[in-house]
Amino acid sequence: MVTYVLDGKSKAHLPKRPLMVSMSVVGVAGAAALDVRHSGVSDPTVIAHSPGMLILPRVEYEMLLVAVPAQGNSTFPSGTTIHVSVAVDSSNEPDPDRAQLTPRDVSGLSYLELATIGPDGDRIAVVTRLEEPEIELGPLASSARAAARSVLRVDQLSDSQQTMLDIRVDTSASMLPAIADGSVRAIMEILAGVSTVISYDRNPEVTIVGNTSAGLPYSGPGDLGSTVHTHLETTKPGIGFGNGDQFDAVRPDSMVVLVTDSPSDFVASGRESADSRFASMIASSSRAAQRCRAFAGAVVVPAPDGSDTADYLVSRPSEVEEIVRSFLRPLNDRIANDARGSSI
């Protein structure tokens, strides 16, 4: 029989017969459930065999197929990927016609529209809603993306709230240990994951600040950590991160992120933590920076066992979430204040 693989805006036509919707979950077992909705509520004609299997006895109007977190969770756990198919429900056919939706990493999402299912002449049309492909990221960046979605309680910020990351990296000699132990790479991967939530359409801009400031090209968020790490490993240490260059030319729709091993320049600048345009990511074994009144951002502590910090954090999503939560606090506060202001 025919199998249609739906990606982008594609459509499949199935015979006008009862349908079975099934889902397999990679990651936490039982972390996701399927639902079919009509006019905003669960359709009573649908038969739920299990959270991952539904039967549609008849399709007489357009229905919306969605995935939602299960087990009482408000968001999908990190590392959750779902595979969903819509097939003709027939015990007499071992391989009936089916529409296979592209797999989707739903980590950190609170809800995902999968497809519409509705009559189309003498057939049933299955039209995917997965029009925007998920940006492919490595394990740590994916964990940070899930954490950002959980912290901000949205899959992506709205167009009016989109905030590009303007990352300015300290290359002074004191940064060499943080480069060697993978802390800087970890920071860049975390920022890459966050950027896909707060600035989906624009990649972070990276400036290497040293003897001279220079923009660093890279192909996309998935390559940000490795590109910056390789560049820093193969270039000589710079000087001048404290001369003010790191605070220049701030665009109104951007957040400047200082990647350094000390908050001293940030605090000395006199900028208040309420200024959501600036934040620091500190690669350090000390959390003292977070006690400074004028500090905004997060501290990434090197792996205590001497292993690579980026690899260490991959297996510790709770630590990644705390880093992301601290980093996003100024932006989250600004969004909340804007919302309160608009409601007055």
C-alpha positions in Angstrom: 0.0 0.0 0.0 1.0 3.7 -0.2 2.9 5.6 2.4 3.0 9.3 2.2 5.8 11.1 4.1 4.5 14.6 5.0 7.0 17.4 5.5 6.7 21.1 5.1 3.3 22.0 3.6 2.6 18.7 2.0 -0.8 16.9 1.8 -1.8 13.2 1.6 -5.1 11.7 0.5 -6.4 8.6 2.2 -9.6 6.5 1.4 -12.8 7.7 3.1 -12.7 5.0 5.7 -12.1 4.8 9.5 -8.6 6.0 10.4 -6.1 5.1 13.1 -3.6 7.7 14.4 -0.6 6.2 16.2 2.4 7.7 17.9 5.7 6.3 19.1 7.8 8.3 21.5 11.6 8.4 21.7 12.8 9.6 25.1 10.7 9.4 28.2 8.1 6.7 27.8 4.6 7.9 28.0 5.7 11.6 27.9 3.2 12.6 25.1 -0.4 12.0 24.2 -2.4 12.5 21.1 -5.7 14.5 20.8 -8.1 15.3 18.0 -9.9 18.6 18.4 -12.8 20.3 16.7 -13.9 23.9 17.5 -11.2 24.0 20.1 -12.2 21.0 22.2 -11.6 17.2 22.1 -13.8 15.6 19.5 -16.2 13.2 21.2 -16.5 11.0 18.1 -12.8 9.9 18.5 -12.1 6.7 20.3 -8.9 6.7 22.5 -7.4 3.3 22.8 -4.4 4.8 24.6 -2.5 8.1 24.8 -0.6 7.1 21.7 -3.4 5.5 19.6 -6.7 7.1 18.4 -9.4 5.8 16.1 -11.4 8.2 13.9 -14.6 6.2 13.0 -15.6 8.8 10.5 -14.3 12.1 9.2 -17.2 14.4 8.3 -15.5 17.8 9.0 -12.0 19.1 9.5 -10.3 18.0 12.7 -7.0 19.2 14.3 -4.5 16.5 15.4 -2.3 17.7 18.3 0.3 16.4 20.7 0.2 17.4 24.3 2.4 16.5 27.3 1.2 13.6 29.4 1.7 12.4 33.0 0.6 15.7 34.4 3.5 17.6 32.8 3.1 21.2 31.5 5.8 20.7 28.9 7.4 17.7 27.1 10.5 16.5 28.9 13.9 17.2 27.3 14.9 14.6 24.7 11.4 13.8 23.6 10.9 13.1 19.9 7.5 11.9 18.5 6.8 9.8 15.4 3.1 10.1 14.3 1.3 8.4 11.4 -2.3 8.4 10.2 -3.4 5.2 8.5 -6.5 3.4 7.3 -7.9 1.3 10.2 -8.1 -2.1 8.7 -7.4 -5.5 10.3 -7.5 -7.1 6.9 -4.6 -5.1 5.5 -1.2 -5.6 7.1 0.2 -2.5 5.4 -2.7 0.0 4.8 -2.4 3.4 3.1 -0.8 5.9 5.6 0.5 9.4 6.0 3.7 9.5 8.0 4.4 12.9 9.6 8.0 14.0 9.9 9.5 13.2 13.3 9.6 16.2 15.6 11.7 16.9 18.7 9.1 18.4 21.1 11.4 19.0 24.1 10.1 21.9 26.2 7.0 22.5 24.1 3.7 22.8 25.8 1.6 21.9 22.8 2.1 21.1 19.1 -0.3 21.1 16.2 0.5 18.1 14.0 -2.0 18.1 11.1 -5.5 18.7 10.0 -7.7 15.8 8.9 -10.8 16.5 6.9 -13.0 15.5 3.9 -11.8 16.4 0.5 -14.2 15.2 -2.2 -14.5 11.4 -2.1 -11.2 11.1 0.0 -9.8 12.3 3.3 -7.0 14.9 3.3 -4.2 14.9 5.9 -2.4 18.2 5.8 0.7 18.7 8.0 0.9 21.7 10.3 4.7 21.1 10.7 5.5 23.9 8.3 8.6 25.2 10.1 11.2 22.6 10.5 12.9 22.3 13.9 16.4 23.7 13.8 18.8 20.8 14.3 20.9 21.2 17.4 23.4 19.2 19.4 22.5 17.6 22.8 23.4 20.5 25.0 21.9 23.2 22.7 18.7 21.1 22.5 18.6 20.9 26.3 18.9 24.7 26.5 16.2 25.2 24.0 13.8 23.0 26.0 14.8 24.9 29.2 14.1 28.3 27.5 10.7 27.1 26.3 9.9 26.0 29.9 11.2 29.3 31.5 9.4 31.6 29.0 6.3 29.3 28.7 6.2 29.7 25.0 7.5 27.7 22.1 8.9 30.9 20.5 8.6 34.6 21.4 6.2 36.6 19.3 7.4 38.8 16.5 7.2 41.9 18.7 9.2 40.2 21.5 11.9 38.6 19.3 15.4 39.5 20.7 18.6 38.7 18.8 21.6 37.7 20.8 24.7 40.0 20.2 27.4 37.8 21.7 30.8 39.4 22.5 33.5 37.0 23.5 36.4 37.9 25.8 39.7 36.5 24.4 42.1 37.7 27.1 44.7 35.3 28.5 42.6 34.6 31.7 40.0 32.9 29.4 42.4 30.1 28.4 41.4 27.7 31.1 37.7 28.2 30.3 38.4 27.5 26.6 40.5 24.4 27.4 37.9 22.8 29.8 35.0 23.3 27.4 33.2 26.0 29.5 33.2 28.5 26.6 31.9 25.9 24.2 29.2 25.0 26.7 28.1 28.6 27.0 28.0 29.0 23.2 25.8 25.9 22.8 23.5 27.1 25.6 23.1 30.4 23.9 22.5 28.7 20.5 19.6 26.8 22.0 18.1 29.8 23.7 18.4 31.8 20.5 16.0 29.4 18.6 13.3 30.4 21.1 13.9 34.1 21.5 15.1 34.9 17.9 14.1 32.1 15.6 14.6 34.0 12.3 18.0 35.6 13.2 21.1 33.8 14.2 23.2 35.2 17.1 25.8 37.7 16.0 29.3 36.8 17.4 32.1 39.3 17.9 35.5 38.2 19.1 36.8 41.0 21.3 40.6 41.2 21.7 43.3 43.4 20.2 40.7 44.2 17.6 37.0 43.3 17.4 36.0 41.0 14.6 32.8 39.3 13.7 32.9 35.5 13.4 31.0 33.8 10.6 29.3 30.4 11.1 26.6 28.4 9.4 23.9 28.3 12.1 23.0 27.7 15.7 23.9 24.0 15.4 27.6 25.0 14.6 28.0 27.9 17.0 29.7 26.2 19.8 32.2 24.2 17.8 33.0 27.2 15.5 33.8 29.6 18.4 35.7 26.9 20.3 37.9 26.1 17.3 38.5 29.8 16.6 39.6 30.5 20.2 41.8 27.4 20.3 43.7 28.5 17.2 44.1 32.2 17.9 46.4 34.1 20.2 44.9 35.6 23.4 43.7 39.2 22.9 43.7 42.2 25.2 41.3 45.1 25.6 38.1 43.4 26.7 37.9 46.1 29.4 38.2 49.1 27.2 34.5 49.6 26.5 34.3 48.0 23.1 32.1 45.3 24.4 29.4 47.9 25.2 29.3 49.6 21.9 26.5 49.9 19.3 23.5 48.2 21.0 20.5 47.7 18.7 17.1 48.1 20.4 15.9 44.6 19.4 19.0 42.9 20.7 20.5 41.6 23.9 24.3 42.0 24.3 25.8 39.0 25.9 29.3 39.2 27.4 31.1 35.9 27.5 33.9 36.3 30.0 35.5 34.8 33.1 34.7 37.8 35.4 31.7 40.2 35.8 34.0 43.1 36.8 33.7 45.0 33.5 29.9 44.5 33.5 29.5 45.8 37.1 32.0 48.6 36.6 30.0 49.9 33.7 27.3 50.9 36.1 24.6 49.1 34.2 21.6 48.0 36.2 20.4 44.4 36.2 17.0 45.8 35.1 18.5 46.7 31.7 17.5 43.6 29.7 19.7 44.7 26.8 22.8 43.4 28.7 23.7 40.1 30.3 26.9 38.1 31.1 27.7 34.5 30.8 30.5 33.9 33.2 32.8 30.8 32.8 34.1 30.5 36.4 34.3 28.1 39.3 33.0 30.9 41.5 29.3 32.0 41.8 30.2 35.3 43.5 29.1 37.2 40.5 25.5 36.4 41.1 25.7 38.2 44.5 26.6 41.5 42.7 23.5 43.8 42.6 24.4 45.0 39.1 25.0 41.5 37.7 22.6 40.1 35.2 23.2 36.7 33.5 24.4 33.3 34.6 27.5 31.5 35.8 28.7 28.3 34.1 30.8 26.3 36.6 33.4 23.9 35.0 32.7 20.2 35.4 33.9 19.2 38.9 35.3 15.9 37.7 37.7 17.5 35.3 35.8 16.4 32.2 34.6 18.6 29.3 32.1 21.0 30.7 29.8 20.9 27.7 29.7 17.1 27.8 29.2 17.1 31.5 26.1 19.4 31.3 24.4 17.2 28.6 23.5 14.7 31.3 22.4 17.3 33.8 19.3 19.1 32.3 18.3 20.6 35.7 21.6 22.5 35.8 21.1 23.6 32.3 17.6 24.9 33.2 19.0 26.8 36.1 21.6 28.5 33.9 19.0 29.3 31.3 16.6 30.6 33.9 19.2 32.9 35.4 20.3 34.2 32.0 16.7 34.9 30.8 15.5 36.5 34.0 16.0 40.1 32.7 14.3 39.4 29.4 11.5 37.5 31.2 11.0 40.4 33.6 10.9 42.9 30.7 8.2 40.8 28.9 6.2 40.5 32.1 6.4 44.3 32.7 5.4 45.0 29.1 2.4 42.7 29.5 1.3 44.4 32.7 1.7 47.8 31.0 -0.4 46.8 28.1 -3.2 45.6 30.3 -3.5 48.9 32.2 
